[in-house]
Amino acid sequence: MSKRQQIVDAIETRMKTILTTGGYATNAGRNVFDWRITPIPETELPAICIYDGDCAIDYEETPVGLQGHFLIVDLVSDAKGSAARADVRKINADVVKAIGTDLTWGGLAVDTDLISHGLNMEQGDKPIGAGIVRIKIYYRTPLWEL
């Protein structure tokens, strides 16, 4: 299994700890998905979706025989209802708090940086809110491995 996959698995496991019983403000950890592309039913909200995207390679700042990877990951949350805006803000805060518990993802990565966070709202008969937390994870592998 690639180190990238191990990191995504670690992110999913960490996001599943976001529960009020664990000291978080929401229970968004009950519904965590890796690359969910279909609409999430209201019964599965709030939810967090993990999308690992582009990964730049760094050869200059890494030891000989290794390559560095800068993996961009978007953690997208969804909430619905009249309190969706506030709920999404709480989920974003919970996601950032969870990330901050171990920036190396159990030793798989060198470091993690918070790039941005934000939210969007769609109005209608039931407002829908979407939050996004974007992070950059730096990790190393032997040459020609992901």
C-alpha positions as CSV (number, residue, x, y, z in Angstrom):
1,M,0.0,0.0,0.0
2,S,1.4,3.4,-0.9
3,K,2.2,5.9,1.8
4,R,-0.3,8.3,0.2
5,Q,-3.1,5.7,0.8
6,Q,-1.9,5.2,4.4
7,I,-2.1,8.9,5.0
8,V,-5.6,9.1,3.6
9,D,-6.6,6.2,5.7
10,A,-5.1,7.9,8.8
11,I,-7.1,11.1,7.9
12,E,-10.3,9.1,7.7
13,T,-9.6,7.4,11.0
14,R,-8.9,10.8,12.6
15,M,-12.0,12.4,11.2
16,K,-14.1,9.6,12.7
17,T,-13.0,10.7,16.2
18,I,-15.0,13.9,15.8
19,L,-17.8,13.2,18.2
20,T,-19.2,15.2,21.1
21,T,-18.2,12.3,23.5
22,G,-14.6,13.0,22.5
23,G,-14.7,16.7,23.3
24,Y,-15.7,18.0,19.9
25,A,-18.6,20.4,19.2
26,T,-20.3,18.1,16.6
27,N,-20.8,14.5,15.7
28,A,-19.6,14.9,12.1
29,G,-17.3,11.9,12.6
30,R,-20.3,9.6,12.3
31,N,-20.3,10.1,8.6
32,V,-16.9,10.3,7.0
33,F,-16.3,9.4,3.3
34,D,-13.3,9.1,1.1
35,W,-14.0,10.7,-2.3
36,R,-17.8,10.6,-2.0
37,I,-19.1,11.9,-5.3
38,T,-22.8,11.2,-4.9
39,P,-25.1,13.6,-3.0
40,I,-25.3,12.9,0.7
41,P,-28.8,12.2,2.0
42,E,-30.1,14.4,4.7
43,T,-30.1,11.4,7.1
44,E,-26.3,11.2,6.8
45,L,-25.7,14.8,7.7
46,P,-23.5,16.3,9.1
47,A,-20.8,14.6,7.1
48,I,-17.1,15.0,6.2
49,C,-15.7,14.1,2.8
50,I,-12.0,13.6,2.1
51,Y,-10.6,14.5,-1.3
52,D,-6.8,14.1,-1.8
53,G,-5.8,16.1,-4.9
54,D,-2.6,17.2,-6.5
55,C,0.8,16.3,-5.0
56,A,3.9,18.3,-5.9
57,I,7.3,16.5,-5.7
58,D,10.3,18.0,-4.0
59,Y,13.8,16.6,-4.7
60,E,15.9,19.6,-3.5
61,E,15.1,19.5,0.2
62,T,15.1,15.8,0.7
63,P,17.9,13.4,1.5
64,V,19.6,11.4,-1.3
65,G,17.4,8.5,-2.5
66,L,14.2,10.1,-1.2
67,Q,11.6,12.3,-2.7
68,G,9.3,14.7,-0.9
69,H,5.6,15.0,-1.6
70,F,3.4,18.0,-0.9
71,L,-0.1,16.4,-0.8
72,I,-3.1,18.8,-0.9
73,V,-6.2,17.4,0.9
74,D,-9.6,19.1,1.0
75,L,-11.9,18.1,3.9
76,V,-15.4,19.1,2.9
77,S,-18.2,19.2,5.4
78,D,-22.0,19.4,4.7
79,A,-24.8,20.4,7.0
80,K,-28.5,21.2,6.3
81,G,-31.2,23.2,8.0
82,S,-31.7,26.6,9.5
83,A,-28.5,26.3,11.6
84,A,-26.4,25.0,8.7
85,R,-24.1,28.1,8.6
86,A,-23.2,27.8,12.3
87,D,-23.0,24.0,12.1
88,V,-20.5,24.2,9.3
89,R,-18.3,26.6,11.2
90,K,-18.4,24.2,14.2
91,I,-17.4,21.3,11.9
92,N,-14.6,23.3,10.4
93,A,-13.3,24.1,13.9
94,D,-13.6,20.4,14.8
95,V,-11.7,19.3,11.7
96,V,-8.9,21.7,12.4
97,K,-8.7,20.6,16.1
98,A,-8.6,16.9,15.0
99,I,-5.8,17.6,12.5
100,G,-3.8,19.5,15.2
101,T,-3.7,16.4,17.5
102,D,-0.8,14.9,15.4
103,L,0.6,16.7,12.4
104,T,2.6,13.7,11.3
105,W,-0.3,11.3,11.0
106,G,1.2,8.7,13.2
107,G,4.7,9.2,11.8
108,L,3.7,8.8,8.2
109,A,4.3,12.5,7.4
110,V,6.9,15.1,8.2
111,D,4.4,17.9,8.8
112,T,1.0,19.3,8.0
113,D,0.1,22.9,7.2
114,L,-3.4,24.5,7.3
115,I,-3.8,26.3,3.9
116,S,-7.3,27.7,4.2
117,H,-10.8,27.2,5.5
118,G,-14.2,28.6,4.4
119,L,-17.8,27.9,3.8
120,N,-20.5,28.3,1.2
121,M,-24.3,28.4,1.6
122,E,-27.2,27.6,-0.7
123,Q,-30.6,28.9,0.2
124,G,-33.8,27.2,-0.5
125,D,-36.6,25.6,1.5
126,K,-33.8,23.9,3.5
127,P,-30.5,25.8,3.6
128,I,-27.4,23.7,2.8
129,G,-24.0,24.6,4.1
130,A,-20.7,23.3,2.9
131,G,-17.4,23.9,4.7
132,I,-13.9,23.3,3.5
133,V,-10.6,22.9,5.3
134,R,-7.6,22.6,2.9
135,I,-4.3,21.2,4.2
136,K,-0.9,20.4,2.8
137,I,0.8,17.3,4.0
138,Y,4.5,16.9,3.5
139,Y,5.8,13.3,3.5
140,R,8.8,11.4,2.0
141,T,9.2,8.2,0.2
142,P,12.0,6.3,-1.6
143,L,12.3,7.4,-5.2
144,W,9.6,6.2,-7.6
145,E,7.1,5.4,-4.8
146,L,4.0,7.3,-3.8
